[in-house]
Amino acid sequence: MRRFPFHPWLFAVAPILFLFAHNAGKLSLSPSELVLPFAAGFLLACIAWLVMFLAIGSGRKAAAAASFFLVLFFLYGHVATGFGLKSNPDLYLVPVWVTLFVLGAVSIARARSDLAGVTTFLNFVALVLVAANLGIAFPAILRSRHSSVSHGPSLRRESGTLSGTPPSIYYIILDGYGRQDVLERVYRFDNSDFTEYLRSRGFFVASSSRSNYSQTYLSLASSLNMTYLDSVARCVGAESDNRSALLRMIADNRVMAELKRRGYTTVSFASGYTGTEFKNADVHYAPRWVLSEFQNVVISTTPLPLLLDRVLRRTQHDLHRERILYAFERLPDPACLRPPVFVFCHVLAPHPPFVFGPSGEKVRPRGLFTLTEGGNFQIIDKQRVRDDYIRDYRDQLAFITMKTRQTIDRILARSDRQPVIIIQADHGPGSILNWDDPEPEEVAERMAILNACLLPQDSAVSAWYDSISPVNTFRLVFNRLFGDTLALLEDRSWFSTIAKPYRFFDADRPESYAAGRGPDVQPLTIIAFRCSGESEAGDLAAYARRLASIKYHGETRPIARIHIRQVQANFEGVSVELAYRMYRDAVAAGEIPDLGEEYETYSGLGPDRRPVIALFFPARQPSKPAGDRP
């Protein structure tokens, strides 16, 4: 039995279980999301083994070849992403992967032994991998099921409550929809027709609204619970990247709990984003063919996107398009349900991926399917990324705006009584957002959002104001509809990185982020030897921060001092050793203070795409960022 080759089937599920185990605790994934990937993986292992058996004629050799194939299969997307092959990875990886598999399969087929020992070893390795990931996954699932988050006391229903059946409420989140002034300044998109349309329909459009947080889960956990997240950050820890507390706050949020208590029927739409599906709502709308965020991630680690595109002509991007179109098509349907209803719909647009042209036409996707944006890679070719993002975002925005307008008309036409309709973004766009070291204009773009609300005619709209933020949205709605007396909170905006979502920095003071926070953050002094040329480094402090963000990806490293030396000679002849000797010469000449011998290095393209060799020294006496140039 020890030499029976069962390892291919374990290697088929181990990578899936690995992804689940290392994300279940952070994102509160449901075990049901494993059913489809496990079934597909098991079937793939059967097919791979059968094909190899027919070709080789030995069960053990066929199993070894099948396992080798499965390892390559599940490594494909990781390698493509790791090497930055986000655009057309098949042009590079497919020939390499095919060559590797053929060489491996031929070597296995020509082996003189029957691979009994290899089979035992592979069985053992596969069992260990599965057992280890199961050990990680189960405690995380148990913790996510048994932990809870307190959202504060229940709201009191005061004597000023409106009489009769309260109006239905639509809460529509257009992910990444920017504010009008930002769209005009950054994207050259005139959105005044849409905002004027909203006003003509009775909406109040907040002209200077900003999101409270820079990420979806943070923003929605705040708005749906009408509170800031300082207490959550204190409980979880500023250095944690575990988002399960946020997802629990969204799933068990204060707004929906109070509305259900007041007799509302809850309605949700499939979003494709873990945490905003609300499948346990009273009514849940979802298209027939849907993939969860986790299942999309699993597919993206394999060559399946290539097969879906070239063979089935039905890609992950197509399913994403269909889900968005389905939401707009069915959003008016809850108006036919018995009132009152609360409708929550999170539309993952105009946020990337960009899948719509300005008239809704299908757009050829750029690279692998992903719901993320921004990233350190953008600083390498910043202008090209910015131009592509602006063009594609603007096109998708035009279509989403048109569909939103049509959907509002249909909702109002089907409603017997005017509903409350909230059209709001969770955060703004990020054309060149560098999460590790954002510039002030990038933070401003990220926080500026569309925020519009339609209240019944018998409610005073004057309570709304131009700078209202999402944390106060339902405080005002509950006060106007039910006569509650919820105090408004100060409208604040907080930026945090993907790597450290709970380390909040005041969006009005971006220098606080650049300076870092906490005694454990080690300041740096940077000695940079940069290839000379026509372009200049520009703002030395910004250049230094971006250079540090390349070296220390995902970390906040404040800069005490930077010294830049232009290298006139052929830069290819400059090595790290030569850079260090040049640094020691500058120290001996009194041009640079002696920083000791402990340092780290970076050699490659700098933020301005010019070659640079940098020496990073721990600063002994941090001071305000400064720079010099000889």
Residue, then its C-alpha position, 0 to 999 in steps of 0.5 A: m500500500r505504501r508503494f501504491p501511487f496515490h500522490p497525484w491526487l494529493f498533489a492536485v488538491a495540495p496547492i488549492l488547500f495551501l491557498f485556502a489555508h493561508n487565506a482562510g483566517k485572514l478573509s473568513l473563507s467558506p469551506s464550500e468554496l473548496v468543492l469546485p476546485f477540489a472536484a476539478g483538481f481530482l478530475l485533472a489528476c485522473i486525466a493526467w494519470l490516464v494519459m501518462f499510463l497510456a503513453i508509458g504503460s507503467g502505473r508508477k511511472a505514469a503517476a510520477a509524470a502526472s505529479f510532475f505535470l500537476v506541480l508545473f500546472f499549479l506553479y504557472g501563475h505564481v511564476a508569471t506573477g513572480f517574474g512580473l509577466k502580467s501581460n501575455p505570460d503564455l508567450y514566455l512561459v508556455p514554451v518553457w513549461v512544455t519543454l520542462f514537462v517533456l524532458g521530465a516525462v521522457s526521463i521518467a519513462r526511460a528510468r530503468s527501475d519501476l520507481a517503487g522508492v520514488t513512489t513511496f517518497l512522493n506519497f509521503v511528501a504529498l501527505v505531509l503537504v496536505a496534512a500541514n495545510l489542513g492543520i493551518a486551515f482548521p484552526a483559522i476556520l474555527r476562529s472565524r466562526h466563533s469570534s464576534v465583533s461588537h458594533g455598539p448598542s441597538l438604536r432607539r426608535e424615537s417618537g419622531t419616526l415617520s408614520g406608515t411603512p418606511p421607504s425601501i433603501y438601496y445602497i449601491i457601491l460603485d467601486g473606485y468611482g471618483r469625485q467629479d473634480v478628480l475625474e476632470r483633473v486627473y482623467r480629463f472626464d467631464n462628469s457634470d452631466f451625470t451629477e446634474y442628472l442626479r440633482s434633477r432627480g432629487f439627489f443631493v450630490a456631495s461635492s467634496s466627499r471623501s472616503n473614510y478609508s482607502q480600502t474596500y473592507l475598511s470603508l464598508a466595515s466603517s460605513l455599514n457600522m456607522t463608526y470608525l475602526d480605531s478600536v478594531a485596529r487596537c484589538v487586531g494590532a497595527e502590524s496585522d494583515n488579518r482582515s477577518a475582523l473586517l469581514r465579520m463586521i461587514a457580514d454582521n453589520r449594524v445597519m442591516a441588523e437594525l433594518k431587519r429589526r424594523g421589518y426590512t427584507t434584506v436583498s443582496f447581489a453577487s459581487g465576486y468579492t469575498g465579504t460583500e456577497f451577503k449570501n445569507a440575505d433574505v433574497h440573494y441575486a446571482p447569475r447562473w455561472v459565478l466564481s468566488e474571489f478565491q476560485n478566481v485566485v486558484i484559476s489564476t495560479t494555473p494555465l487555465p486562463l489560457l485554455l478558457d480564452r483560446v478554447l472555450r472563448r469564455t474567460q474570467h473577465d467575461l464572467h466578471r462582465e456578466r456579473i456586473l451587467y447582471a447586477f444592473e439588469r436586476l437591481p430594479d427587481p426588488a422594487c416588486l417585493r413587499p416593502p420595505v426592502f434594504v438592497f445592498c449591491h457592490v458593483l466592482a466597477p469602474h475599479p479594475p479589471f477593465v472589461f468595458g469600453p465606453s459603450g459597453e463593448k468587450v475589451r481585450p483584457r491586459g494580462l491575468f485576471t485580478l481584482t487588485e490595483g496599484g503596486n510597487f511595480q508601477i514605479i518602474d514604468k510610471q508614465r505608461v501605467r498611468d496612461d493605460y490606467i487613465r484611458d481604460y478607467r475613463d472608458q469603463l467609467a463612461f459605461i458604468t455611469m450610463k448603466t447607473r443612470q438607466t438603473i436609477d430611472r428603472i428603480l424609480a419607475r417601478s417603485d410605488r413610493q420613492p425609495v432612498i437611493i445611496i450611490q456611493a464609492d468605497h474609495g476613489p481610483g488609483s491611477i498611479l497609486n504606490w501603496d508603499d509610498p504614496e505621494p500627496e496627490e495619489v492619496a487625494e485621488r484615492m480618497a475623493i469619492l462619488n457620494a449621492c443620496l436621494l431621500p423621500q420628499d417629506s424628509a429634509v435634505s438640508a441635513w446633508y452637506d458637501s463634505i459628508s463621508p460614508v461613516n455618517t451616511f446611515r446616521l443621517v438616514f436613520n435620523r431622517l427616516f426613523g427619528d433617531t438622534l444619532a450624533l454625527l461624527e467628524d468626517r476624517s479620512w485615513f490612509s493605510t497600505i495593503a500590507k498594513p491595513y490597520r496602520f492608519f495615517d491621516a490623509d490630510r497629513p501625508e508627511s506623517y506616512a512618509a515619516g513612518r511611525g513607531p520606535d521599531v521603525q529603523p530610519l535609513t541614510i541612503i548613499a545613491f550612485r546614479c547614472s547621469g543623464e538628461s533627467e534629474a532625480g527631482d525631489l530628493a526626499a521623494y526619490a529616496r522614499r521611492l528608492a527605499s520602497i523598491k528595496y523594502h517592499g511593503e515596509t515603512r522606512p523613514i529616511a534620515r538623509i540621502h546623498i546622491r552622486q552622479v556617475q559620469a562613467n559607463f555605469e555598467g562598470v560600477s559594482v557594489e564594491l566600487a560604490y562602497r569604495m567611492y563612499r569611503d573616499a567621500v567619507a575621507a574627504g569629509e563630504i559624507p559622515d562616517l556611517g559605519e560598515e553595516y549596510e544593505t544594497y540595491s542595484g537596478l533601475g531607480p524610480d526615474r528608470r535610470p540605473v542606480i546602486a544604493l547603499f542603505f545604512p541604519a541612521r544613528q541620529p535620524s533627522k529631517p529628510a534632506g539631500d545634497r548634490p555635488 
